[in-house]
Amino acid sequence: MNLSAFSLRFLWLPLLGCLMSAGAYAQGKPTDEITVGMSIPSLQWVFYLMVRDGVMEQAKTLGIKNVLVADAQADPARQVSQIQDMLSKGIDVLLYTATGSAASAVPVRLARQQGVPVICIDNFPKNVECDAYISTDNLAAAGELARQMIKLTGGKAEIGLLQGTLGDSTEVARAKGLDAVLSEAPEMKIIDRKPTDWLQDNGFKVAQDMLQKNPKINVFIGRSDAPALGAAQAVKVANIDHKVWVFGYDGLPSALEAIRDGKLDMTITQQAVEMGRSALRTAVDLQQGKQVTKTQLLPAFVTTRENAATFLEQHP
């Protein structure tokens, strides 16, 4: 199968998990009376803006008038405090993306103590069980990215890996997916890896440092698009005398534009907007005592210059 053919296909992955009863939350409020609380790591991160947009779009469709959105500003302590405040205001459901791994279980426990169902989005908190979890199948999608990367590079590369935040569930899953496939390609060697906390500026600085230490690097992998874009800029200013492939993950508009313009080679486009829609639909079902699929893993798209414009026109 060639890249062009694959890039237009969904990475169709099954919805995993079992049906769970939501009897504990069966309060049966009319939809237009439900108050939704949404806590996200940062409104400065475009991915979470797209998730929020999906929530707001679905709220309008369902007739939900009250959606409280809290911006944690990448501060776990602030996030806990904000969720406590939302719970004191009487929210009926909580949509939650943990900020890092520190104290990530606390908001889930607080909400469930008050009988408020919690739908976790994208990042799964440690040592606690959400009522439902909505994400991309990062394990499979990262593996597919690795397979396409092997094809493009001819199966031989010296790789600089720009990690996200160590310990995040998304970082862990993407690492497992990538490493599993690369383990079958012995000439694809990761010669340096460092965390970037998902930030573009950090990606630039880390990639610069890697190139100074290992000028033969010919692949950068960003665990997300932001550090990948930073790496692309580092390659540009370094005036490297050989091709350096740069791969991202997320499908942010800025990355899609970079792919269209030949500045980035590939990314994985997640369905950020659909995550928001699915999370709110699931939250409402739980609040009304319906059964839901506990773990919902959405398909993702391999994205190259051939199909980037499609996602720029309408992001999934």
N, C-alpha and C positions, 0 to 999 in steps of 0.2 A: 504494500500500500504506500503510495507516495505522500509526501507532506501536504501537497495541495489538497488531495482528496481527504486526508485526515483532518486538516485544519477546519473544514466545514462541517465536521461531525460533532455531535455531542459526545462527551465522555459519559455515556449513560451508565449510571451506577444505581444499584437498588437502594430503596429506602430501607434502612436497617432498623431493628428494634422491635419491640412488641407493643401491642395495644395496652394502654394502661387506663384504669378507671379513674375518673376525676370526681368521684362521689363526694370527697371532702370539700370540694369547691363548688358543689352544685347549688349555687345561690339563685341562679335563674333570673338575674336582672335583665330587663330589656336592653338590647344592644346599645341604644342611644343614651342609656343611663350609666354605662360602664365608664369608669375612669382608669386610664392606662398610664402606668409609669414606665418610662424608658430611660435607662442609664447606659451611657456609652463612654468609652475612654476619652475621646477628644473630638470636638467639632472642627478641629484643625486638620483632621485626617479625612481625606475625601471619601475613602471607602465607607466610613461610618455615616457620613452625610448621605451617601446613596442608600444605605440601609434605612436610615431615618426617613428618607423620601419615600421608600417603599411602605413603611409603616403609615405615614401620613396619607399616602394614596389609598391604602386599604381602609384606613379609618374613614375616609370620605365615602368610599364605596359602601361600607357597613353602617354608615350613619353615626359613627362614634364622634362625639363632640369634644371630649376631654382627653387630651394626650399631653402628659407632662414629660418634657425631655430635659434630662440633667446631663451637663457636660462635666465629666470628672477632671478634665484638664490634665490627664495622665497622672493623677494623684490617687492612689488607692484609699488613703484615709479620707480624702474629700468625697470619694465615691460612696464609701460606707455612710458618711454623714448625710449625703444627699438622699440616699435611699431611705435612711431613717426618717428624714423629713417627709418624703413622699408617702411612706407608710403612715405617718401621723396624720396626713391629709386624707387618708382613706382610699388609696388606690385599690382597684379590684384585681389587677394583674400587673406583673412586673416583667418587662423585657430587659434583659441584662447581658451586657458584654463586659467581662471582668477586665479591669485595668491591671495588667501584669498578673503575677501569681500570688503576691503578698496579700493576705487577708481576703482572697477572692471568694472563700466559702461563706464569709460572714453575712453578706447581703442575702444569700439564699436562705440561710438559717433564720434570719430575722423575718423575712417575708413568710416563710412557711409556718413560723410560730404564730403568725397572725392569720393563717388560712389563705394567704395570697399565693396563687400559682406563679411559678417562675419559669420563664422560657429563656434559656441561655442561647445567645447568638454568637457564632463564630469561635469564641474562645471558651473552652470548658473549664470551670473553676475546679481546683483541686479539693479532694477530701469531702465532697458533698455531691448530692444527686439532685440535678434540676428536674423539674416536672416534664420538660421537653427540651430538646437540643436541636438547633437548626444550624447547619454549616455546609460547606463544600466537603466532598470526600477528598480531603487534602492528601491522604496516603496515595490514592490512586492517581490523582491529578499530578502530583509531584513526580510520581513514577513515569507518567506519560511524558512529562516535560523532559525527563532524563532520557527517555528513548528517542525523542525527536532531536535532542541535543547530540546524542551519539551519532545519529544519521548525518546531521549537518556538519559535524566536525570530523567525520570519518573514523570515529571511535578512538581518537588519540588527542589528549588535551592535558594541559596543566592548568588547574582550576583554582581560582580564588573564590571562596564561598562567603557571602555576606549574610550572616544569620540575622534572625529577628531578635526577640527578647528571649533569652534562655529560660526554659521552663514553661513558657506558654504552650498550651495544648496545640495550637496551630503550628508553632515552631517544631514541636516534637513530631507531629504527624508528617509534616512536609520533609523533615529530616529522614524519617524512616522510609518514606516513599522514594525519595531520591537515592538514598544510600543502598537500598535493596537492588535497584536497577544498576547503579554504577558498580556494584560489587561483581556484576557479571561482565564488566568491561575493564579489564585490568590496566589498560593504557589510558583510561580516564582517571587521572590522579588529582585528588584534592590536596594541594600543597600548602594551603593556608586557609584558615577559617576564623572569623571573628564576629562577635555580635555587633549589631548596629541599632538595636531597639527600634527597628522599622523606620528609621529616619534617613532622609535623603542626604542631609549634611554629613551624617555619620558614615553613610555609604561612600561618599566622596573621599573623606579623610582616610577611611580604612582601605579603600581601593588604592589610593595614592601610596599609602604605606606598603601595601602588598607589592605594588609594581616596583617600588624602590628596592625592596628586598629580593623580589623574584621577577626580574624583567622579562622572563620567558613565559609568564602567564599569558595564555591565549583564550581563556574563558573566565568570565565573571558570572556567578549565579547569585542573584538577589533573592532572598527568601520572600521578599515582596517587591513591588515595583519601585517604591521610593528609594531604597538603597541601590537598586539596579540602575536607576536614573543617575544617582550620584556616581556610580562606577563608570557609566558611559561618559560623564563629564570628565572624570579623572583620566580616562583613556584619551579623550580628545586633547586635553592640555599637556599630556605626557609625550605627545608626538611619537607614539610607538611605531616601530618600523615593520610590524606584522599585524595581520588581522587579529583583533580581539573580539570574540563573540560575547554579547551581553544578554543575559536572560533574566526576566522578571517573573512576577507572580501577583496577580490581582485583577489586572485589566482596568487600571485607573485611566481616566481620560488622557492625562498627561503622558502616560506610557503608550497608549494607543496612538497618540499623535506622533510620538517618537518612533514607533514602529513604522507608521505610515511614511515618515520622513527619512527612514533608513538609519536612525540614530540608536535604535534598540532592535534586537534580532527576533525576540519571541517573548511572549508572556502567556500566562494562563488567566483567562478572563472568568472571574467568578460572577455568580448571579447575585450581586449585592442588593439590588432593588427587590428581587424576588425573595431574598432572605427576610427582608422587612415585611413584605406582604405575608409570607408563610408564617412568620412568627406571630403576627397579630391575629391571623385566622386561628392559629393553634391556641393562642391565649384566650380568645373568645370562646372557643369550643370547651376548653378546660373550665372556664368560669361558669359556663352553662351546664356543666356536668356531663359533657360528652366524652367519648373515648378518642384518644389521639394516638398517632404514631410517635413513640417517645424520642427516637433518634431519626432525624430527617436529614439525609445527606444529598445535597443538590448536585447535579452534573455541572461540569465546567467546560470551557472551550479552549483548545489550543489556538493561539492567535499569532499570526504572522502578518507580513505586509499584504498578503493576498486577501485577508478578510478583516483587517483592522477597521476599515471604513464602515463595515457593517455594524460594529459595536459602538463606534463613535456616533453613528446616526441614531441608534437606539440601544442603550445599555440594558442587558438582561437583568 
